Amino acid sequence: MASPCGKTTRIGVSRPEIKGTDGVSLMAYVAKPNVSGRVPGVMVIHENRGQTEHIRDVVRRAATAGFVAVNIDLTARQGGGEKLGDAVTGAIGNLPLQQKLADHTAALTYLKANTSGAVGAVGFCFGGGEVWNLLAAGADLKAAVPYYGPQPSNYQDIGSKAKGATLAVYAEQDTRITSTGPQMEEQLKKAGVPNQLLVFPGVNHAFHNDTGARYAPEAAQRAWVATIDWFRKYLA
């Protein structure tokens, strides 16, 4: 695994300047495998805490699996999640949808220019909802993996606009969000994209976060293996 800065024999990490449409730096964190040739890209979308060390670790994991991975902090205009501390959740809750989509597009544009051109997205909690937002907006994603993502109010747009093969990850005990799974599956089927719902038994919301109280190691490992397999299949 890479350190937060520098290189290992397997991956390299950097902080390229990715800017929003207003010129603001989005605090990008990128990891890429040290291989020749271009490989696919993966957007990693953070939870409602902004860009934490856990999220940077997920970026590095994706790079170790063979993808160029990037995370941007959607609260960069407010100083970023780590600076905001406990105020970050309120800041995230006040972000306009169009601003978020524009920032995601900046990250997507960066990946398209620095990869094979095939890009996927994975997001967790709030970030899972953002993956759904991207699908509903018709973003040019080849694959998408939302983890326990809240259902957007315009989720029915997924049925006519989604482009990416979607693996939706849910937790059995996260009943409010997991109960929306069948509706999301219906829209994915309408869109005609490959899709699968995985509901992990006996675990709750945020089970993948190994720094949180609800971390479930076995389910987290299985979910991540399924995620990488999905990306390898649909970003080839």
C-alpha positions as CSV (number, residue, x, y, z in Angstrom):
1,M,0.0,0.0,0.0
2,A,1.2,3.5,-0.8
3,S,2.0,6.1,1.8
4,P,-0.1,9.3,1.4
5,C,2.6,10.9,-0.7
6,G,5.2,9.4,-3.0
7,K,5.4,6.0,-4.6
8,T,5.6,2.3,-3.9
9,T,6.6,-0.3,-6.5
10,R,2.9,-0.9,-7.2
11,I,1.2,2.5,-7.3
12,G,2.0,6.2,-7.3
13,V,-0.1,9.0,-5.7
14,S,-0.4,12.7,-6.6
15,R,-2.6,15.8,-6.1
16,P,-3.2,17.1,-9.6
17,E,-5.0,20.4,-10.0
18,I,-8.6,19.6,-10.9
19,K,-10.8,22.7,-10.8
20,G,-14.5,23.4,-10.7
21,T,-16.2,25.6,-13.3
22,D,-15.6,28.5,-10.9
23,G,-11.9,27.9,-10.9
24,V,-11.8,26.5,-7.3
25,S,-9.4,23.6,-6.7
26,L,-11.3,20.5,-5.8
27,M,-8.5,19.1,-3.6
28,A,-8.1,16.1,-5.9
29,Y,-6.3,13.0,-4.7
30,V,-5.2,10.5,-7.4
31,A,-3.5,7.1,-7.3
32,K,-2.4,5.1,-10.3
33,P,-0.7,1.8,-10.9
34,N,2.9,1.9,-12.0
35,V,2.3,0.1,-15.3
36,S,2.9,1.0,-18.9
37,G,0.0,1.9,-21.2
38,R,-3.4,3.3,-20.3
39,V,-5.8,1.6,-17.9
40,P,-9.4,2.4,-17.0
41,G,-10.3,5.0,-14.4
42,V,-12.5,5.0,-11.3
43,M,-14.1,7.9,-9.5
44,V,-14.2,7.3,-5.7
45,I,-17.0,9.5,-4.1
46,H,-16.7,10.1,-0.4
47,E,-19.2,9.7,2.4
48,N,-20.6,12.8,4.2
49,R,-17.3,13.5,5.9
50,G,-15.5,14.8,2.8
51,Q,-12.1,13.5,1.8
52,T,-10.9,11.5,4.8
53,E,-7.8,9.3,5.1
54,H,-10.2,6.3,4.7
55,I,-11.3,7.6,1.4
56,R,-7.8,8.2,0.2
57,D,-7.1,4.6,1.2
58,V,-10.0,3.4,-0.9
59,V,-8.5,5.4,-3.8
60,R,-5.2,3.6,-3.3
61,R,-6.9,0.2,-3.1
62,A,-8.5,0.9,-6.5
63,A,-5.1,1.8,-7.9
64,T,-3.6,-1.4,-6.5
65,A,-6.3,-3.3,-8.4
66,G,-5.2,-1.7,-11.6
67,F,-7.2,1.5,-12.1
68,V,-6.4,5.2,-12.1
69,A,-8.5,6.4,-9.2
70,V,-9.5,9.9,-8.2
71,N,-11.4,11.5,-5.3
72,I,-12.4,15.1,-5.1
73,D,-13.7,16.8,-1.9
74,L,-17.1,18.2,-2.7
75,T,-16.7,20.6,0.3
76,A,-13.4,22.0,-1.1
77,R,-15.0,25.5,-1.4
78,Q,-15.6,25.4,2.4
79,G,-12.0,24.2,3.1
80,G,-12.6,20.5,2.8
81,G,-13.9,17.9,5.1
82,E,-10.9,17.5,7.4
83,K,-10.8,21.3,8.0
84,L,-14.6,21.5,8.6
85,G,-14.7,18.8,11.2
86,D,-18.2,18.2,12.5
87,A,-19.6,21.0,10.4
88,V,-18.9,19.0,7.2
89,T,-22.2,17.1,7.2
90,G,-24.1,20.4,7.3
91,A,-22.0,21.8,4.5
92,I,-22.6,18.7,2.4
93,G,-26.3,18.8,3.0
94,N,-26.4,22.3,1.5
95,L,-24.5,21.6,-1.7
96,P,-26.6,22.3,-4.8
97,L,-27.1,19.3,-7.1
98,Q,-25.9,21.1,-10.2
99,Q,-22.7,22.2,-8.5
100,K,-22.0,18.6,-7.4
101,L,-22.7,17.3,-10.9
102,A,-20.3,19.9,-12.3
103,D,-17.6,18.9,-9.9
104,H,-18.0,15.3,-10.7
105,T,-17.8,16.1,-14.4
106,A,-14.5,17.8,-13.7
107,A,-13.2,14.6,-12.2
108,L,-14.6,12.5,-15.0
109,T,-13.0,14.8,-17.6
110,Y,-9.6,14.4,-15.8
111,L,-10.0,10.6,-15.8
112,K,-11.0,10.4,-19.5
113,A,-7.9,12.4,-20.4
114,N,-5.5,10.3,-18.3
115,T,-6.9,6.7,-18.7
116,S,-8.0,4.4,-21.5
117,G,-11.2,6.4,-21.6
118,A,-13.4,3.8,-19.8
119,V,-14.4,5.3,-16.4
120,G,-16.5,3.9,-13.6
121,A,-17.7,5.4,-10.3
122,V,-18.0,4.0,-6.8
123,G,-19.4,5.9,-3.8
124,F,-20.3,5.2,-0.2
125,C,-23.3,6.4,1.8
126,F,-23.7,10.0,0.6
127,G,-21.3,9.1,-2.2
128,G,-23.5,6.2,-3.1
129,G,-26.3,8.7,-3.6
130,E,-24.0,10.7,-5.8
131,V,-23.4,7.7,-8.0
132,W,-27.2,7.4,-8.4
133,N,-27.3,11.2,-9.2
134,L,-24.7,10.7,-11.9
135,L,-26.6,7.8,-13.5
136,A,-29.8,9.9,-13.4
137,A,-28.0,12.7,-15.1
138,G,-26.8,10.4,-17.9
139,A,-23.1,10.7,-17.0
140,D,-20.7,8.9,-19.4
141,L,-19.9,6.1,-17.0
142,K,-19.2,2.6,-18.2
143,A,-19.8,1.1,-14.7
144,A,-21.1,2.2,-11.4
145,V,-21.1,0.8,-7.9
146,P,-23.2,2.7,-5.3
147,Y,-22.8,1.5,-1.8
148,Y,-26.0,2.0,0.3
149,G,-26.8,5.1,-1.6
150,P,-29.9,7.1,-0.8
151,Q,-32.5,7.2,-3.5
152,P,-32.5,10.5,-5.4
153,S,-35.8,12.4,-5.7
154,N,-35.5,12.1,-9.5
155,Y,-34.5,8.4,-9.5
156,Q,-36.9,7.7,-12.3
157,D,-34.6,9.5,-14.7
158,I,-32.3,6.6,-14.3
159,G,-34.7,4.5,-16.4
160,S,-34.1,6.8,-19.4
161,K,-30.6,8.2,-18.9
162,A,-28.4,5.7,-17.1
163,K,-25.5,4.4,-19.3
164,G,-23.3,2.4,-16.9
165,A,-23.5,-1.2,-15.8
166,T,-24.5,-0.9,-12.2
167,L,-23.8,-3.1,-9.2
168,A,-25.8,-1.8,-6.2
169,V,-24.5,-2.7,-2.8
170,Y,-26.9,-2.7,0.2
171,A,-26.9,-3.7,3.8
172,E,-29.7,-5.9,5.2
173,Q,-30.1,-3.9,8.4
174,D,-30.1,-0.5,6.6
175,T,-33.8,-0.9,6.0
176,R,-34.7,2.6,4.9
177,I,-32.2,2.7,2.0
178,T,-32.3,-1.0,1.2
179,S,-36.1,-0.9,0.8
180,T,-35.6,1.3,-2.2
181,G,-33.5,-1.3,-4.0
182,P,-36.3,-2.9,-6.0
183,Q,-37.3,0.6,-7.4
184,M,-33.7,1.3,-8.4
185,E,-33.5,-2.2,-10.0
186,E,-36.6,-1.5,-12.0
187,Q,-35.1,1.7,-13.3
188,L,-31.9,0.1,-14.3
189,K,-33.8,-2.6,-16.2
190,K,-35.7,0.1,-18.0
191,A,-32.4,1.7,-19.0
192,G,-31.3,-1.6,-20.4
193,V,-28.0,-1.6,-18.6
194,P,-26.4,-4.7,-17.0
195,N,-27.3,-4.6,-13.3
196,Q,-27.2,-6.5,-10.1
197,L,-28.3,-5.9,-6.5
198,L,-26.2,-7.3,-3.6
199,V,-27.8,-7.2,-0.1
200,F,-25.3,-8.3,2.5
201,P,-27.0,-10.0,5.5
202,G,-26.5,-9.1,9.1
203,V,-24.7,-5.8,8.5
204,N,-25.8,-2.1,8.6
205,H,-25.2,1.1,6.7
206,A,-21.5,2.0,6.3
207,F,-20.3,-1.6,6.8
208,H,-17.5,-1.0,4.4
209,N,-15.8,1.8,6.3
210,D,-13.0,0.2,8.3
211,T,-12.7,3.3,10.6
212,G,-16.4,3.2,11.7
213,A,-18.3,1.5,14.4
214,R,-20.4,-0.5,11.9
215,Y,-17.4,-2.0,10.0
216,A,-18.0,-5.6,9.1
217,P,-14.7,-7.1,7.8
218,E,-16.0,-10.1,6.0
219,A,-18.9,-8.3,4.2
220,A,-16.6,-5.4,3.4
221,Q,-14.1,-7.7,1.8
222,R,-16.7,-9.6,-0.2
223,A,-18.2,-6.3,-1.4
224,W,-14.9,-4.9,-2.5
225,V,-13.9,-8.0,-4.4
226,A,-17.3,-7.9,-6.2
227,T,-16.7,-4.2,-6.9
228,I,-13.3,-4.8,-8.5
229,D,-14.6,-7.8,-10.5
230,W,-17.5,-5.6,-11.8
231,F,-15.1,-2.8,-12.9
232,R,-12.8,-5.3,-14.5
233,K,-15.6,-6.8,-16.5
234,Y,-17.3,-3.6,-17.6
235,L,-14.3,-1.2,-17.9
236,A,-12.3,-3.6,-20.1
